[in-house]
Amino acid sequence: MRQQSPTNMRAGLFLRTCAVALAGTVALAACSKKEAAAPAPRPVVAVAVHADGEALQAASLPGEVQARYSTPLSFRVAGKIIERRVRLGDVVKSGEVVALLDPADAQKNATSTQAQLDAAQHNLVYAQQQLGRDKAQAKENLIAPAQLEQTTNAYAAALAQRDQAQQQAALAKNQLQYTTLVAGHAGFITAEQADTGQNVTAGQAVYNLAWSGDTDVLCDVPESALTAFAVGQNASVTLAALPGRKFNARVRELSPAADPQSRTWRARLTLIDAGPDVRLGMTADVTPALPLAAAAAAHGVFTLPVTALFHDSRQPAVWVVRAADNTLELRRVTVIRYNERTIVVSQGLKDGESVVLQGVHTVSAGEKVRAIAPLHPEDFAS
């Protein structure tokens, strides 16, 4: 057997040492990569949501009691207010005088136009008499035909001047009457917009008059509730000032377009059995006879705490924990009601899905999480 030299032995020992070290380094690197690739799921406060039928039945929209017709009262001529005969909250009758302007200028104008009318009437009488004399003389051939034509033209001009003066006198008389402000309908004075001694222009509002008669309730309807607020649909109305009473109403008018800011439609409902105790400006809760939305009736509604609400662009959304892989998904939802501590969702969720209730601004889509129950469940109770 051939004996190895000391030099060869040292070289082989060095190579074996390097191989062992390299294998250890590779093993450590593999372990490090394996540990970094599997971080622990992040804990989030989430609970499974279930359909809430009571929320659908109790859902209502806020509204306000208003008169069906409300118009400003204003003078049709300019002038200085010398007297106001009614005040805020007064009941007025149709044809009742509510304010007066200084009539001095209007009276002088009426007197002037009446004088012009008298003069025009006198000229017309003279022209008519002259025309009669000229016609009689023309039959006897005592005047030329041209003179008769001039007399006829003079009479026509006098007649036109008389008619013009009549119209001017009637206009001046009307303007004198316009210095008296009269209520065109019975109703209530809901606003005072000018004071005694103030100079006002024609058409400037002095009072606002809410007509007596039909009473409306105005409310803003979200898109999810449009089906229930179609024209002719019935609804029930409760008033905060009259607890324990419920009024019947019918949708009379629905705006054809949504408000560009609130994205809601203005609805007007007529109170069918409103009495004298129903006052203008009262706050109301409007509950349609049909469910708030067909989709809500089909899929149910969910009551969530307001802390779960997030936004996707400008649309309301919530974070849903997907059951398949425990990752987060931002889901757009339709909110049909905002309460003090909760929201009512009609579309976007399914029964049994887990929704994040807390820290919605600190998570991101696709993040792997671990759902945990809230520490104090009463804080998130609906």
C-alpha positions as MATLAB code, in Angstrom:
seq = 'MRQQSPTNMRAGLFLRTCAVALAGTVALAACSKKEAAAPAPRPVVAVAVHADGEALQAASLPGEVQARYSTPLSFRVAGKIIERRVRLGDVVKSGEVVALLDPADAQKNATSTQAQLDAAQHNLVYAQQQLGRDKAQAKENLIAPAQLEQTTNAYAAALAQRDQAQQQAALAKNQLQYTTLVAGHAGFITAEQADTGQNVTAGQAVYNLAWSGDTDVLCDVPESALTAFAVGQNASVTLAALPGRKFNARVRELSPAADPQSRTWRARLTLIDAGPDVRLGMTADVTPALPLAAAAAAHGVFTLPVTALFHDSRQPAVWVVRAADNTLELRRVTVIRYNERTIVVSQGLKDGESVVLQGVHTVSAGEKVRAIAPLHPEDFAS';
ca = [
       0.000    0.000    0.000;
       1.279    3.370   -1.077;
       1.763    5.887    1.652;
       0.428    9.488    1.157;
       2.729   12.399    1.689;
       2.083   14.829    4.550;
       1.306   17.567    2.028;
      -1.456   15.543    0.362;
      -2.950   14.652    3.720;
      -3.179   18.282    4.769;
      -4.840   19.245    1.443;
      -7.487   16.522    1.767;
      -8.262   17.533    5.344;
      -8.735   21.173    4.233;
     -11.128   20.157    1.440;
     -13.231   18.018    3.780;
     -13.443   20.904    6.311;
     -14.588   23.352    3.602;
     -17.237   20.916    2.366;
     -18.655   20.488    5.858;
     -18.734   24.275    6.402;
     -20.398   24.890    3.042;
     -23.067   22.285    3.777;
     -23.789   23.905    7.131;
     -24.112   27.339    5.538;
     -26.535   26.033    2.911;
     -28.597   24.322    5.603;
     -28.786   27.506    7.684;
     -29.762   29.571    4.646;
     -32.502   27.106    3.762;
     -33.888   27.259    7.277;
     -33.837   31.071    7.232;
     -35.734   31.220    3.922;
     -38.286   28.738    5.172;
     -38.939   30.793    8.305;
     -39.286   34.126    6.351;
     -41.757   32.651    3.848;
     -44.352   31.788    6.482;
     -45.171   34.819    8.693;
     -47.883   34.468   11.296;
     -51.383   35.667   10.169;
     -52.316   39.077   11.523;
     -55.129   39.041   14.110;
     -58.160   41.220   13.327;
     -61.406   41.793   15.196;
     -64.124   40.199   13.049;
     -67.469   38.454   13.527;
     -69.843   36.529   11.301;
     -72.876   38.595   10.248;
     -76.409   37.304    9.881;
     -79.515   38.720    8.201;
     -81.599   40.966   10.419;
     -85.258   40.902    9.394;
     -86.290   43.314   12.145;
     -83.954   45.968   10.778;
     -85.682   45.726    7.404;
     -89.119   46.158    8.906;
     -88.081   49.054   11.143;
     -85.993   50.908    8.540;
     -87.315   54.411    7.875;
     -86.161   57.675    6.389;
     -86.040   61.072    8.096;
     -88.303   63.788    6.745;
     -89.828   67.190    7.443;
     -93.422   68.437    7.424;
     -94.023   71.210    4.900;
     -96.958   72.867    3.196;
     -97.701   71.627   -0.312;
     -97.535   75.198   -1.621;
     -95.398   77.961   -0.157;
     -95.019   81.287   -1.961;
     -93.406   84.650   -1.239;
     -95.668   87.709   -0.884;
     -94.271   90.762   -2.651;
     -95.427   94.123   -4.017;
     -95.743   94.450   -7.787;
     -94.402   98.031   -7.662;
     -91.455   99.627   -5.882;
     -91.944  101.882   -2.878;
     -91.536  102.451    0.852;
     -93.349  100.201    3.324;
     -95.452  102.322    5.685;
     -97.398   99.576    7.452;
     -97.250   95.840    8.118;
    -100.433   94.307    9.427;
     -99.377   90.691   10.102;
     -96.458   89.080   11.882;
     -94.610   85.781   11.855;
     -96.931   82.865   12.630;
    -100.174   84.773   11.949;
    -103.027   83.083   10.121;
    -104.274   85.076    7.132;
    -107.367   84.770    4.959;
    -107.579   85.001    1.211;
    -107.847   88.683    0.197;
    -106.618   90.006    3.553;
    -104.408   93.126    3.447;
    -100.992   92.323    4.947;
     -98.850   95.413    4.126;
     -99.015   98.897    2.574;
     -96.651  101.084    0.526;
     -96.593  104.881    0.528;
     -99.254  105.641   -2.166;
     -98.417  109.328   -2.762;
     -96.545  108.892   -6.061;
     -99.019  106.330   -7.354;
    -101.941  108.606   -6.536;
    -100.344  111.521   -8.411;
     -99.683  109.304  -11.406;
    -103.279  108.101  -11.376;
    -104.567  111.688  -11.197;
    -102.318  112.725  -14.096;
    -103.437  109.888  -16.342;
    -107.063  110.566  -15.507;
    -106.619  114.197  -16.619;
    -105.069  113.018  -19.868;
    -108.035  110.730  -20.370;
    -110.476  113.598  -19.828;
    -108.639  115.724  -22.388;
    -108.574  112.919  -24.908;
    -112.284  112.321  -24.383;
    -113.014  116.022  -24.979;
    -110.953  116.012  -28.188;
    -112.800  112.938  -29.373;
    -116.194  114.596  -28.810;
    -115.053  117.669  -30.743;
    -113.667  115.544  -33.605;
    -116.880  113.527  -33.739;
    -119.016  116.685  -33.944;
    -116.764  118.170  -36.669;
    -116.995  114.946  -38.644;
    -120.819  115.056  -38.481;
    -120.918  118.663  -39.755;
    -118.488  117.929  -42.599;
    -120.460  114.887  -43.704;
    -123.648  116.975  -43.901;
    -121.882  119.678  -45.896;
    -120.276  117.126  -48.195;
    -123.733  115.833  -49.151;
    -124.650  119.340  -50.293;
    -121.276  119.651  -52.067;
    -120.417  122.612  -49.868;
    -116.906  121.316  -49.018;
    -114.255  119.528  -50.990;
    -113.793  115.760  -50.556;
    -110.241  116.349  -49.312;
    -111.539  118.340  -46.343;
    -113.866  115.472  -45.382;
    -110.909  113.071  -45.492;
    -108.909  115.316  -43.156;
    -111.826  115.497  -40.731;
    -112.197  111.709  -40.830;
    -108.463  111.257  -40.116;
    -108.656  113.731  -37.226;
    -111.522  111.778  -35.712;
    -109.617  108.464  -36.028;
    -106.558  110.012  -34.359;
    -108.693  111.443  -31.516;
    -110.294  108.015  -31.014;
    -106.898  106.302  -30.809;
    -105.621  108.912  -28.351;
    -108.697  108.379  -26.194;
    -108.141  104.593  -26.181;
    -104.478  105.045  -25.274;
    -105.358  107.419  -22.442;
    -107.886  104.880  -21.145;
    -105.208  102.185  -20.966;
    -102.748  104.533  -19.249;
    -105.375  105.487  -16.693;
    -106.220  101.814  -16.050;
    -102.511  101.000  -15.608;
    -102.049  103.873  -13.161;
    -105.114  102.707  -11.243;
    -103.678   99.197  -11.019;
    -100.328  100.524   -9.804;
    -102.142  102.452   -7.095;
    -103.876   99.233   -6.052;
    -100.523   97.415   -6.081;
     -99.352   99.604   -3.187;
    -101.615   97.391   -1.066;
    -100.247   93.865   -0.519;
    -103.033   91.281   -0.353;
    -102.750   87.585    0.493;
    -103.882   85.599   -2.517;
    -104.562   82.457   -0.472;
    -105.392   81.504    3.095;
    -102.432   80.237    5.063;
     -99.698   80.940    7.620;
     -96.966   83.555    7.625;
     -93.747   81.523    7.877;
     -91.161   84.281    7.297;
     -90.781   88.089    7.464;
     -88.279   89.459    4.970;
     -88.831   93.232    5.011;
     -89.566   95.773    7.730;
     -91.651   98.919    8.056;
     -89.867  101.958    6.585;
     -87.820   99.864    4.183;
     -87.686  100.697    0.483;
     -88.416   97.600   -1.572;
     -88.246   96.857   -5.264;
     -90.984   95.266   -7.333;
     -91.026   91.539   -6.644;
     -88.914   91.709   -3.468;
     -90.313   89.281   -0.880;
     -91.921   90.829    2.192;
     -93.461   87.669    3.689;
     -93.498   83.963    2.953;
     -96.943   82.357    2.939;
     -97.543   78.635    3.461;
    -100.927   77.797    1.997;
    -103.595   76.093    4.067;
    -104.836   72.730    2.892;
    -102.767   69.683    1.971;
     -99.659   69.008    4.049;
     -96.606   67.243    2.655;
     -93.663   65.372    4.130;
     -90.342   65.771    2.341;
     -87.631   63.112    2.539;
     -84.499   62.165    0.598;
     -84.584   58.616   -0.766;
     -81.418   56.554   -1.411;
     -81.101   54.501   -4.573;
     -81.821   51.232   -2.791;
     -85.263   52.503   -1.683;
     -86.565   53.924   -4.961;
     -88.838   50.926   -5.585;
     -90.703   51.516   -2.337;
     -91.156   55.238   -3.025;
     -92.755   55.079   -6.458;
     -95.519   57.623   -7.066;
     -98.785   56.346   -5.596;
     -97.182   54.056   -3.009;
     -98.453   54.235    0.571;
     -96.315   54.921    3.637;
     -96.699   55.512    7.351;
     -95.357   58.621    9.078;
     -94.536   59.186   12.734;
     -93.738   62.582   14.228;
     -91.306   63.160   17.074;
     -93.550   65.889   18.486;
     -96.601   63.567   18.563;
     -95.376   60.267   20.033;
     -97.627   57.262   19.837;
     -99.461   58.455   16.719;
     -99.060   57.171   13.174;
    -100.245   58.984   10.035;
    -101.005   57.586    6.601;
     -99.290   59.145    3.598;
     -99.045   58.627   -0.155;
     -96.105   59.403   -2.421;
     -97.203   62.331   -4.580;
     -93.988   63.300   -6.308;
     -90.518   61.808   -6.812;
     -87.640   63.774   -8.275;
     -86.635   62.461  -11.732;
     -82.916   62.941  -11.023;
     -80.644   62.405   -8.030;
     -79.011   65.247   -6.152;
     -75.396   65.404   -7.430;
     -73.985   65.786   -3.925;
     -76.025   63.407   -1.759;
     -77.002   60.974   -4.567;
     -80.550   60.841   -3.205;
     -83.953   61.539   -4.745;
     -86.321   64.114   -3.181;
     -89.764   62.615   -2.472;
     -92.956   64.434   -1.464;
     -95.640   62.502    0.396;
     -99.103   63.870    1.137;
    -100.406   63.296    4.663;
    -103.885   61.868    4.229;
    -105.201   62.380    7.765;
    -103.189   65.355    9.043;
    -104.939   67.403   11.710;
    -104.416   70.911   13.118;
    -101.863   69.568   15.601;
     -99.493   68.696   12.745;
     -97.308   71.798   12.495;
     -95.020   72.852    9.679;
     -91.350   72.064   10.258;
     -91.929   69.003   12.474;
     -89.425   66.192   12.028;
     -90.836   62.928   10.730;
     -89.881   59.290   10.171;
     -91.218   57.843    6.916;
     -91.651   54.078    6.638;
     -92.856   52.765    3.253;
     -95.533   50.110    3.101;
     -93.230   48.012    0.882;
     -89.732   46.911    1.984;
     -87.081   49.537    1.446;
     -85.707   47.714   -1.576;
     -86.462   44.597   -3.605;
     -82.881   43.419   -3.190;
     -83.100   43.841    0.548;
     -86.251   41.753    0.626;
     -84.587   39.007   -1.414;
     -81.209   38.850    0.333;
     -81.943   40.258    3.780;
     -80.279   43.149    5.514;
     -77.396   43.250    7.967;
     -76.862   45.533   10.945;
     -73.184   46.447   11.481;
     -71.424   48.833   13.849;
     -70.312   52.086   12.247;
     -66.697   51.157   13.013;
     -66.881   48.529   10.250;
     -67.604   51.118    7.539;
     -64.812   51.875    5.058;
     -64.846   53.433    1.593;
     -63.828   52.192   -1.836;
     -63.337   55.436   -3.783;
     -66.576   57.233   -2.830;
     -68.674   54.118   -2.267;
     -69.301   52.587    1.189;
     -67.476   49.291    1.722;
     -66.471   46.785    4.425;
     -63.558   44.364    4.863;
     -64.624   40.715    4.481;
     -62.488   37.789    5.640;
     -62.661   35.133    2.907;
     -63.313   31.729    4.467;
     -61.322   29.830    1.822;
     -57.887   31.344    2.566;
     -58.469   33.807    5.463;
     -57.443   36.786    3.348;
     -59.065   40.224    3.306;
     -61.365   41.462    0.540;
     -62.725   45.024    0.270;
     -66.430   44.648   -0.578;
     -68.706   47.498   -1.687;
     -72.071   47.552    0.083;
     -75.347   49.475   -0.090;
     -76.213   51.333    3.112;
     -79.927   51.997    3.474;
     -79.851   53.546    6.920;
     -77.369   55.320    9.194;
     -78.109   55.111   12.904;
     -76.260   56.610   15.844;
     -73.987   53.585   16.346;
     -74.913   51.213   13.531;
     -75.536   51.025    9.806;
     -78.047   48.855    7.927;
     -76.644   47.167    4.798;
     -78.934   45.726    2.118;
     -76.529   44.572   -0.613;
     -72.961   43.277   -0.794;
     -72.905   40.716    2.024;
     -73.973   37.113    2.451;
     -75.249   35.446    5.567;
     -72.424   34.012    7.693;
     -69.561   36.028    6.186;
     -66.985   37.471    8.600;
     -66.663   41.259    8.602;
     -63.837   43.251   10.202;
     -65.240   45.498   12.926;
     -62.209   47.413   14.130;
     -59.050   48.919   12.647;
     -60.424   49.056    9.104;
     -57.949   51.802    8.170;
     -54.888   49.701    9.091;
     -55.450   46.625    6.876;
     -54.997   46.031    3.157;
     -56.541   43.843    0.461;
     -55.123   40.332    0.159;
     -53.614   40.395    3.636;
     -53.724   37.039    5.464;
     -55.430   37.429    8.833;
     -56.751   35.499   11.794;
     -60.253   36.480   12.957;
     -60.708   36.991   16.693;
     -63.824   37.930   18.625;
     -64.125   41.463   20.075;
     -62.789   41.877   23.591;
     -65.962   43.718   24.654;
     -68.847   42.451   22.490;
     -71.241   45.002   23.990;
     -69.295   47.785   22.254;
     -70.351   46.360   18.902;
     -73.886   45.358   19.772;
     -76.552   46.613   17.372;
];
